[in-house]
Amino acid sequence: MDKVRVGIVGAGGIFRGAHLPGYVNVKEAEIIAIADPSDTSLKLTKNILTKKYFEKAKKIEEEGDRERAGNLREMVREVRYYRDYSEMFSKEDLDLIDICTPHKYHASIAIDALNNGFNVMVEKPLARTYIEALDVVDAVKDSGKYFQYNENLIYLPPYYLSMKLVRSGEIGDLLFISIPASHGGPEGREWFWSPDIGGGGAMLDNGIHAVTVSWYISGFDLKPVEVKSLNPYGLSIRAGFRNIGGMLREIEVEDEGVISVRYEGDRGWVTALVEGSWIYKNIPDYIVIGSKGYIKWEFEGNKEYLSIYDAYGNRRRIEIESKWVSTFEAEIRNMCLSILRNRKPMIDENIGLESIAIVDAAYYSEMLGRKSVKIADFKLYAKKLRAKLGKKAIDEFMLKKLEYFKGLK
């Protein structure tokens, strides 16, 4: 096998705008089929896919590789499109399923794909709740297939370079990270604001980026042990009303989340200040503090730098290359090479599970009056709920979140 045969489930914005441009540059991947229940999405995706791959083929041909250019054009012509992903599973010979759907469908489709013998990668979050994610982890174990939890930001140059500098001891022992994940909100995409489909708000959708990245920089040998929803914002509905999909209405999920996470292990502990916000940044800028210095992400004119400061304020700068690899391209290539080389992805189902455990423990902390929560205690609570209610435990925990945020209005 020299290429991974890929089936896509979900032809919406995250695929068309992020994954598809990545696939164009991943020579180890061959898109075989795409499934989406919407004819409109499939037609739009077919047009964009054809345009992007033909542009790539033309460029390759101009560089002298006519054979590869011809193969790309042929691949585009042969891609099959399905309204039902189950039909795609039954008819196609695939090595990998790439799940790019709204959050509600991540777990169920991943489990179906694994049960059908496919390797799987899924966009963040792994599921809507920790309880739901446990079913995915069980399915991975039973299937023996490879699973990648897609957190693209670990490939973003400032975070990737920070990880290397921290691991090399550049700033001494790592102590603290502040990492905001914030923007104005996904007003144009209604499902993000649905408690049932999205599973939560800004903390689950956006904050989980910062959660996983903070752990990645701290080191996956450390374990997340404690979470606290922080004053003055915690996990909260701040704006109240939003113009969602062209209609002004009340929101039912948090548009702000600020938490602390504690990671511990044999080499010590790290505290992360994490924000997931749909109401812009409300915590200090990105900074990584160690026992002998700190790292900042800085801008000057049209250039970006990672700056390392020592205890005396002396600065060493590393310029960030503007034409670095796309983060989505990087995660796709990583999974394809894992399959081709028979090596388990580092960012696997367990990283996804612990990331959603951190986020759910943050919701739990908020519901307990912003008390500090041991993640082990939250997991015990969740597993007891699962044992008592079975599949209904997922809905029960989501209902508890919804009722809490309703009470904030």
C-alpha positions, -999 to 999 in steps of 0.1 A, spaced: 0 0 0 14 34 -10 -17 54 -5 -44 55 21 -79 51 6 -101 77 25 -138 80 29 -152 113 42 -183 116 64 -195 151 65 -191 175 36 -198 208 55 -176 237 63 -148 220 83 -142 196 54 -146 221 25 -127 249 42 -100 230 61 -96 193 54 -101 194 16 -73 220 11 -51 198 32 -58 166 13 -48 183 -19 -12 184 -6 -11 150 11 3 126 -16 -2 97 8 -40 101 7 -65 92 -20 -101 104 -15 -124 75 -27 -158 86 -15 -177 113 4 -209 109 23 -233 137 35 -271 137 38 -274 170 20 -274 171 -18 -265 207 -17 -234 201 4 -223 172 -19 -227 192 -51 -208 222 -36 -181 199 -23 -178 182 -57 -173 215 -74 -147 227 -49 -129 194 -48 -126 194 -86 -114 230 -88 -87 225 -61 -74 192 -74 -73 203 -110 -54 234 -99 -29 212 -81 -26 189 -111 -19 218 -134 9 230 -110 24 195 -108 23 192 -146 41 225 -150 68 212 -127 72 182 -150 54 154 -132 27 146 -159 20 111 -145 11 123 -110 -10 152 -125 -29 127 -146 -35 104 -115 -49 134 -96 -74 142 -123 -84 106 -126 -89 104 -88 -113 134 -89 -134 119 -117 -137 86 -98 -148 100 -64 -182 86 -54 -208 106 -35 -233 91 -10 -263 105 9 -259 77 35 -225 69 51 -237 33 58 -240 27 21 -205 41 16 -192 17 43 -208 -13 27 -198 -6 -9 -163 9 -7 -129 -5 0 -115 20 25 -85 23 48 -96 54 67 -128 72 77 -124 110 82 -154 123 103 -162 160 98 -197 162 111 -214 183 138 -204 171 173 -236 150 179 -226 125 153 -189 121 161 -192 92 185 -219 71 167 -203 74 133 -168 66 148 -182 35 165 -199 24 133 -167 29 113 -146 10 138 -171 -19 139 -169 -21 101 -131 -25 103 -120 10 93 -93 31 109 -108 64 120 -100 100 127 -125 125 141 -125 162 146 -125 177 181 -143 172 204 -142 134 205 -179 134 216 -204 157 233 -196 143 268 -170 122 285 -197 95 290 -203 94 252 -166 93 245 -161 62 267 -181 42 241 -157 53 214 -127 42 234 -143 8 240 -150 5 203 -113 13 194 -101 -13 218 -125 -40 205 -117 -32 168 -79 -32 170 -79 -3 145 -60 29 146 -78 61 158 -66 97 157 -82 125 177 -78 155 153 -64 185 172 -49 205 144 -35 233 166 -6 211 179 9 217 145 6 255 146 42 268 146 40 289 179 27 259 198 49 233 181 80 255 187 70 261 223 67 224 229 102 219 215 117 247 236 100 235 268 111 199 262 147 211 256 148 229 290 151 263 274 130 280 302 139 256 330 111 236 347 77 245 332 53 261 357 25 279 340 7 284 306 -19 310 296 -36 300 264 -68 317 251 -89 302 224 -112 330 215 -132 346 187 -165 364 182 -186 333 178 -200 311 150 -231 331 144 -235 319 108 -237 282 118 -268 275 138 -260 240 150 -231 253 172 -257 270 194 -278 238 198 -273 221 232 -283 188 216 -262 190 184 -232 209 197 -233 194 232 -221 226 248 -209 261 238 -176 279 236 -158 258 262 -166 225 245 -161 237 209 -133 263 213 -118 258 247 -110 222 241 -84 234 216 -66 252 244 -71 223 267 -53 198 245 -26 222 234 -18 232 270 -14 194 278 7 189 247 31 217 257 32 205 293 39 169 281 16 140 278 36 122 305 19 145 329 -17 137 337 -46 161 341 -57 159 378 -78 189 387 -100 216 371 -116 247 384 -140 272 367 -126 306 375 -141 339 385 -152 364 373 -165 346 342 -164 309 348 -185 291 322 -213 316 315 -237 332 291 -225 368 289 -241 383 257 -275 366 262 -287 374 227 -270 366 194 -279 371 157 -277 334 148 -283 324 112 -300 358 106 -324 356 136 -319 375 169 -325 350 197 -316 340 232 -287 316 235 -288 284 255 -251 275 258 -221 293 273 -204 319 252 -175 322 276 -154 297 296 -123 304 317 -108 275 337 -76 263 353 -62 229 347 -35 212 368 -12 185 352 9 164 374 36 136 371 69 124 383 87 156 371 63 180 389 32 199 380 20 226 355 -9 249 359 -27 260 327 -51 290 324 -74 282 296 -101 301 278 -128 290 253 -147 321 242 -172 332 216 -170 368 230 -133 375 223 -103 372 245 -107 379 283 -75 363 298 -38 373 295 -21 367 261 -4 334 254 26 329 276 46 299 288 65 305 321 93 284 334 117 285 364 143 305 345 124 324 318 93 326 297 81 324 261 58 348 243 42 349 208 49 383 194 41 403 162 61 431 146 49 445 113 40 416 91 63 391 109 56 367 138 81 356 164 84 333 193 104 352 219 123 336 248 130 359 277 154 352 306 152 363 342 169 396 333 146 405 304 171 395 277 153 383 246 161 357 219 137 356 189 128 328 166 110 340 135 79 319 126 79 309 89 49 323 72 47 294 47 47 266 73 26 234 66 -11 237 70 -22 224 104 -50 203 88 -26 190 61 -3 180 89 -29 160 109 -41 143 78 -6 133 68 2 121 103 -28 97 103 -20 84 68 16 77 77 5 60 109 -15 36 87 11 31 61 39 26 86 18 6 111 24 29 140 -3 41 165 -9 79 163 3 98 193 -28 119 195 -51 90 199 -85 81 215 -70 84 250 -59 120 244 -94 128 231 -110 111 261 -89 130 287 -95 163 269 -133 159 271 -129 147 307 -112 180 315 -140 200 297 -168 181 314 -151 184 348 -151 222 341 -188 221 336 -191 201 368 -170 226 386 -193 254 374 -224 236 384 -209 230 419 -204 268 424 -170 270 408 -154 246 433 -122 228 424 -129 193 410 -106 164 410 -108 147 376 -108 113 392 -139 124 412 -157 136 381 -149 104 363 -163 84 392 -195 105 391 -198 100 353 -192 63 354 -218 58 382 -243 78 361 -234 55 331 -238 24 352 -272 35 365 -287 49 333 -268 33 305 -272 52 272 -295 77 289 -266 89 310 -254 110 281 -287 129 278 -289 132 316 -255 150 319 -263 172 289 -297 180 305 -279 190 337 -258 215 318 -288 229 299 -308 234 330 -279 251 347 -274 276 319 -312 282 317 -310 292 353 -284 319 344 -308 339 322 
